[in-house]
Amino acid sequence: MDNKDKIEIARNILHNAVSINMSMEILLEISKKIDQYVVEYYRNCRDKKDGLDEGENV
């Protein structure tokens, strides 16, 4: 599963959690996870654009 799929799944989970009035702490944790996936996604896009392999430091 790539990061784009992870982002979509986590967004759906967050939406469902909001709709059933989950606690703010849980919503925040889900939101943090989405942020993490987004950062990973953009890093991978940048690395591919720059011609770097995954895990290679800039």
TIRO-2110 file (N, C-alpha, C; in Angstrom, 1 decimal):
// TIRO-2110
0.9, -1.2, 0.0, N, 1, A
0.0, 0.0, 0.0, CA, 1, A
0.9, 1.2, 0.0, C, 1, A
0.7, 2.1, -0.9, N, 2, A
1.5, 3.3, -1.0, CA, 2, A
0.9, 4.4, -0.1, C, 2, A
1.7, 5.5, 0.0, N, 3, A
1.3, 6.6, 0.9, CA, 3, A
0.0, 7.3, 0.5, C, 3, A
-0.3, 7.3, -0.8, N, 4, A
-1.5, 7.9, -1.3, CA, 4, A
-2.7, 7.2, -0.8, C, 4, A
-2.6, 5.8, -0.8, N, 5, A
-3.7, 5.0, -0.3, CA, 5, A
-3.9, 5.2, 1.2, C, 5, A
-2.7, 5.3, 1.9, N, 6, A
-2.8, 5.4, 3.3, CA, 6, A
-3.5, 6.8, 3.7, C, 6, A
-3.2, 7.8, 2.9, N, 7, A
-3.8, 9.1, 3.2, CA, 7, A
-5.3, 9.0, 3.0, C, 7, A
-5.7, 8.4, 1.9, N, 8, A
-7.1, 8.3, 1.6, CA, 8, A
-7.9, 7.5, 2.7, C, 8, A
-7.3, 6.4, 3.1, N, 9, A
-7.9, 5.5, 4.2, CA, 9, A
-8.0, 6.3, 5.5, C, 9, A
-6.9, 7.0, 5.8, N, 10, A
-6.9, 7.7, 7.1, CA, 10, A
-7.9, 8.9, 7.1, C, 10, A
-8.0, 9.5, 5.9, N, 11, A
-9.0, 10.6, 5.8, CA, 11, A
-10.4, 10.1, 6.0, C, 11, A
-10.7, 8.9, 5.4, N, 12, A
-12.0, 8.3, 5.6, CA, 12, A
-12.2, 7.9, 7.1, C, 12, A
-11.2, 7.4, 7.7, N, 13, A
-11.3, 7.1, 9.2, CA, 13, A
-11.6, 8.4, 10.0, C, 13, A
-10.9, 9.4, 9.6, N, 14, A
-11.1, 10.7, 10.3, CA, 14, A
-12.5, 11.2, 10.1, C, 14, A
-13.0, 11.2, 8.9, N, 15, A
-14.3, 11.6, 8.6, CA, 15, A
-15.4, 10.8, 9.4, C, 15, A
-15.2, 9.5, 9.4, N, 16, A
-16.1, 8.6, 10.2, CA, 16, A
-16.0, 8.9, 11.7, C, 16, A
-14.8, 9.2, 12.2, N, 17, A
-14.6, 9.5, 13.6, CA, 17, A
-15.3, 10.8, 14.0, C, 17, A
-15.2, 11.8, 13.1, N, 18, A
-15.9, 13.0, 13.4, CA, 18, A
-17.4, 12.8, 13.4, C, 18, A
-17.9, 12.1, 12.4, N, 19, A
-19.4, 11.9, 12.3, CA, 19, A
-20.0, 11.1, 13.5, C, 19, A
-19.2, 10.4, 14.2, N, 20, A
-19.7, 9.7, 15.4, CA, 20, A
-19.3, 10.4, 16.7, C, 20, A
-18.8, 11.6, 16.5, N, 21, A
-18.4, 12.4, 17.7, CA, 21, A
-17.4, 11.8, 18.6, C, 21, A
-16.3, 11.3, 18.0, N, 22, A
-15.2, 10.7, 18.8, CA, 22, A
-14.6, 11.9, 19.6, C, 22, A
-13.8, 11.5, 20.6, N, 23, A
-13.1, 12.5, 21.4, CA, 23, A
-12.1, 13.3, 20.6, C, 23, A
-11.8, 14.5, 21.0, N, 24, A
-10.9, 15.4, 20.3, CA, 24, A
-9.5, 14.7, 20.3, C, 24, A
-9.1, 14.0, 21.4, N, 25, A
-7.8, 13.4, 21.5, CA, 25, A
-7.6, 12.4, 20.4, C, 25, A
-8.7, 11.6, 20.1, N, 26, A
-8.6, 10.6, 19.1, CA, 26, A
-8.5, 11.2, 17.7, C, 26, A
-9.3, 12.2, 17.5, N, 27, A
-9.3, 13.0, 16.2, CA, 27, A
-7.9, 13.6, 16.0, C, 27, A
-7.3, 14.1, 17.0, N, 28, A
-6.0, 14.7, 16.9, CA, 28, A
-5.0, 13.6, 16.5, C, 28, A
-5.0, 12.4, 17.1, N, 29, A
-4.1, 11.4, 16.8, CA, 29, A
-4.3, 10.9, 15.3, C, 29, A
-5.5, 10.8, 14.9, N, 30, A
-5.7, 10.4, 13.5, CA, 30, A
-5.2, 11.5, 12.5, C, 30, A
-5.4, 12.8, 12.9, N, 31, A
-5.0, 13.9, 12.1, CA, 31, A
-3.5, 13.9, 12.0, C, 31, A
-2.8, 13.6, 13.1, N, 32, A
-1.3, 13.6, 13.1, CA, 32, A
-0.8, 12.5, 12.2, C, 32, A
-1.5, 11.4, 12.2, N, 33, A
-1.1, 10.3, 11.3, CA, 33, A
-1.2, 10.7, 9.9, C, 33, A
-2.3, 11.4, 9.5, N, 34, A
-2.5, 11.9, 8.2, CA, 34, A
-1.4, 12.8, 7.8, C, 34, A
-1.0, 13.7, 8.7, N, 35, A
0.1, 14.6, 8.5, CA, 35, A
1.4, 13.9, 8.2, C, 35, A
1.6, 12.8, 8.9, N, 36, A
2.8, 12.0, 8.7, CA, 36, A
2.8, 11.4, 7.3, C, 36, A
1.7, 10.9, 6.9, N, 37, A
1.6, 10.2, 5.6, CA, 37, A
1.8, 11.3, 4.5, C, 37, A
1.2, 12.5, 4.7, N, 38, A
1.4, 13.5, 3.7, CA, 38, A
2.8, 13.9, 3.5, C, 38, A
3.5, 14.1, 4.6, N, 39, A
4.9, 14.5, 4.6, CA, 39, A
5.7, 13.4, 3.9, C, 39, A
5.5, 12.1, 4.2, N, 40, A
6.2, 11.0, 3.5, CA, 40, A
5.9, 11.0, 2.0, C, 40, A
4.6, 11.3, 1.7, N, 41, A
4.2, 11.3, 0.3, CA, 41, A
5.0, 12.4, -0.5, C, 41, A
5.1, 13.6, 0.1, N, 42, A
5.8, 14.7, -0.6, CA, 42, A
7.3, 14.4, -0.7, C, 42, A
7.8, 13.8, 0.4, N, 43, A
9.3, 13.5, 0.4, CA, 43, A
9.6, 12.5, -0.7, C, 43, A
8.7, 11.5, -0.9, N, 44, A
8.9, 10.5, -1.9, CA, 44, A
8.8, 11.1, -3.3, C, 44, A
7.9, 12.0, -3.5, N, 45, A
7.7, 12.7, -4.8, CA, 45, A
8.9, 13.6, -5.1, C, 45, A
9.4, 14.3, -4.0, N, 46, A
10.6, 15.1, -4.2, CA, 46, A
11.8, 14.2, -4.6, C, 46, A
12.0, 13.1, -3.8, N, 47, A
13.1, 12.3, -4.1, CA, 47, A
13.1, 11.7, -5.5, C, 47, A
11.9, 11.3, -5.9, N, 48, A
11.8, 10.8, -7.3, CA, 48, A
12.1, 11.8, -8.3, C, 48, A
11.7, 13.1, -8.0, N, 49, A
12.0, 14.2, -9.0, CA, 49, A
13.5, 14.4, -9.0, C, 49, A
14.1, 14.4, -7.8, N, 50, A
15.6, 14.7, -7.7, CA, 50, A
16.4, 13.5, -8.2, C, 50, A
15.8, 12.3, -8.4, N, 51, A
16.5, 11.1, -8.8, CA, 51, A
17.2, 10.4, -7.6, C, 51, A
16.7, 10.6, -6.4, N, 52, A
17.3, 10.0, -5.2, CA, 52, A
16.5, 8.7, -5.0, C, 52, A
17.2, 7.7, -4.4, N, 53, A
16.5, 6.5, -4.0, CA, 53, A
15.9, 6.7, -2.6, C, 53, A
14.8, 5.9, -2.3, N, 54, A
14.2, 6.0, -1.0, CA, 54, A
15.2, 5.8, 0.1, C, 54, A
15.1, 6.6, 1.1, N, 55, A
16.0, 6.4, 2.3, CA, 55, A
17.3, 7.1, 2.1, C, 55, A
17.6, 7.6, 1.0, N, 56, A
18.9, 8.3, 0.8, CA, 56, A
18.8, 9.7, 1.3, C, 56, A
19.7, 10.1, 2.1, N, 57, A
19.7, 11.4, 2.8, CA, 57, A
20.0, 12.5, 1.8, C, 57, A
19.4, 13.7, 2.0, N, 58, A
19.7, 14.9, 1.2, CA, 58, A
20.8, 15.7, 1.8, C, 58, A
END
